[in-house]
Amino acid sequence: MLSLLPVAILAGGLATRLRPLTERVPKSLLTVAGRPFIFHQLEMLRGQGVERVVLCVGHLGEQVRASVGDGAIPGLTVSYSFDGRELLGTAGALKQALPLLGDEFFVLNGDSYLPCSLAATQHAYRAARRPALMTVLRNDNRWDRSNVLYRDGELLDYDKRTPREDMRHIDYGLAVLSRAVFAPYRAARVLDLADLLRDLSRSGQLAAFEVSERFYEIGSPEGLRDAELFLSHRQGCA
């Protein structure tokens, strides 16, 4: 049986688009389908065979640790990496958490529910023999602005900030990273993952794995509504 890599969950942002809901409650603890969203994520990961998760937390992070603890999901070990007084950005938070994560790991956002196969993603990462892999979805600007140029199985460009008109795919929200990708940024304390992945794409170091399942997110009021409907239906069918 395939042993899955540990998973880093980025759950340290300010979630300004959801205020006032997130002024006193971190986004990952917002109630979705009757329970804090983070528990939907953790149960999905454990159901796929993940055994170890590192939560990268910042804003109101102590609430997350108090709610989740280290053994709330049987068979799943949860550790925490705190930004500290200064928010480090998504890649900065990962860099700080490397001692807990090891040499290779999955990373996903704390506001995303991604019903795709982690095992298939890990197989694709191994086969690609590159230091990083991004899952991508054919989007055509449906759920957000498409930001990936992907053709014939190759990721040619990724740019979240200034996407090109010919981009049809979108960053799905799940990646596999190796420790090596952080080496060029040793001096950077605050660092955004979108910038790191853009640089990797333009140097030919970022592989891609195309998925077909729609992603769900709670980073916006519209996304929160869709995730509520999806997860309520999923629980009803369980």
N, C-alpha and C positions, 0 to 999 in steps of 0.2 A: 504493500500500500504506500502511495506517495506521501512523504512527510512534507507538510506545507510550511513555508517560511513564516516567520513571525509577521504580524501586521501592525503597522503604525497608524493610528487614527489621529488626524489633525483636528483638535477640538479646542483651540485656544483663541479663536477670533472674537471680535467685538459684536458681530452680528447686527450691524447698524440698520440693515434693511428691515429687520423684524421688530425694531423698537416701536412701542414701549414693552413688548413681550419679553425682550431680552435685557432690560435694564437691570433686573435683579435675579434673573434666572439664566444660566448659560444655555445656548441654543441646543446643545445635545441633551438637555434635560427637559425640553419642551414636551408637553404631553401630546402624543400622536397615537391615535387608535387605542386610547385608554391607558397608556404607560409612557414613561420617558423614552424618547427616541433612541437613546444610546442602547437600550436593552433590545430593541429590534435589531440593531446592527450587530451586537455581540452574539445574539442567538443565531443570526444568519451565518456569521463567521464560524461559530462552533459547529453548526449543522453541516458545514462543508469540511470540517476536520481541522480547523485552526486550533492550536493549543496555547498560543501565547500572543497577547496583545499589549502594545505600549500606547497609552493615551498621552498625547502631547497636549498639555493644557496650559492655559494662561488666564484669560479673563474669567473670574469666578471659578477657577479650577478646583478649589477646595470643595465646592459643592459637588462637583463630579466625583471626586474621590470619596466623599462621604456617602454618596448615593450608591456608587458601584462597588466600592471596596475592592478586594482582590480575589474574591471567590463567589461572586453573585451568580455566575453561570457555571454549573458543574462541568469540570474538565477543562476549564479555560482559566489560565493565569493572566491577571491584569496587573501591569506596572504603570507607573506615572513618571512623566518627565515635565517639570514645570519651567516655563519661560523665565520666571523671576520678575523683577521689577519692570523690566523693559520687554515688550512684546518683540519676539525675534523674527517674526515672519515665518511662513510655512517651511521653507527650506532651512532657515536658521534653527527652528524648533527640532527638525529632524537631525541636524548636525549635532545638536546638544544631546539628543537621545541615542546617538550611535553606540555608546557603551552598553545600552540595554538591548539594542536591536541586532548587533552583530554585523557580519559582512554583507548580507543580502536580506532584503525584506520587502514585503508589500507596503504600499501606502495608499490610504484613502481619506477623503474628507469626512469630518465629523458630522456633516449635514447630509450625507449621501447614503441611499439604500440602493445597492447595485446587485440585481439578481442575475449575475453571470457566474461562470465557473472559475474559481480560483485555481483549481488543478490544471485546467486547460491553459489558463494564463501563465502559470508557472512553467508548464511544458514549452510554451511558445518562447518564453524568456530563455530557457536553457538552450533551445534549438537555435535561437538568434545569435548567441555568443557575443552579445554586446553588453555594456555596463548598465543599460537601463532599457525598460520597455514600457510603453504606454498603451492602454486599451483605448480603442477609438470606435465611434459609432457613426454610421451614415446619418446625418442630421438635416442637411439642407436648410439650416436656420430655423428649424421647427421649434426646439425647446430653448435654444439660446443661439447666439451667433456662432456659426461654424468657425473653427480656429485651427483645423488640421488639413494639410494637403497630403492626401494618401492615395497612391496610385500603384496598381499591380503588386499589392502586398508590401509596399515600401512607404514609410513615413518620410516625406520630402521636406516638410516644414511645419513647424508649430509656432503659433504666435497668438497668445491670448489677448494682448494689449492692442495690437494693430493687425487684425486678421486680413488676409487677402481675399479678393472677390471670388477667386477660383477655389477657395476652400469649401469642401462639401461635408467633411467629417468634423467631429467634435471630440475633445478630450472627455472620455467617459467617466473619469474620476478614480480609476484604479491604475496604479503603476507598480512596477518592480524596480527597485534601485539597488545598486551595489555601493558599498562605502567609498569606492574609488571616485565616484562622480563628485564628491565633495572636496577632493584634494585641491582643485584650482581655487577654492574659495576659503582657504584656511584663515585668511586675514579678515574675512567678512563675518561680522556678528549677526547683523540683520540681513536676511536673504529670503527672497520669494521663490517658491518652487516653480512658478510659471517662468521666471527668468532662467533658472537653471535648466529646465526642460527645453526651453527655446534654444539655449546655447548648445545643448546636446544634439538637438535635431539638426542644427546647422553645421555640426561637425561630423555628422553621420554616425553618431554613437547611440541614437535613440531608435530602438526597434518598435514595431507596432503589432498589435493583435486586435483584429476587428471582431467586435461582438454585435449581436443583433437585438438583445433585450434592451428595452427602454430603461434609462436610469430615473430614479426618483430622488428629490432633494427637498430640504426644508429651509433653504437659504433665502426664500422669498415668500410673500404671502400666497402667491399662486402655486408655488412648489409645495408649500405646506398643505394646501388644500388637496392637491393631487396625491401627495403621500398619505394623507389621512384616508382618502377613498381607497387607495390601493392596499394599504396595510390593514384596514378594517375588513376589506373583502378577503384578504389572504387569511386573516385570523378566523373569519367565519367559515372558510373552507377547510380549515385544519381539522 
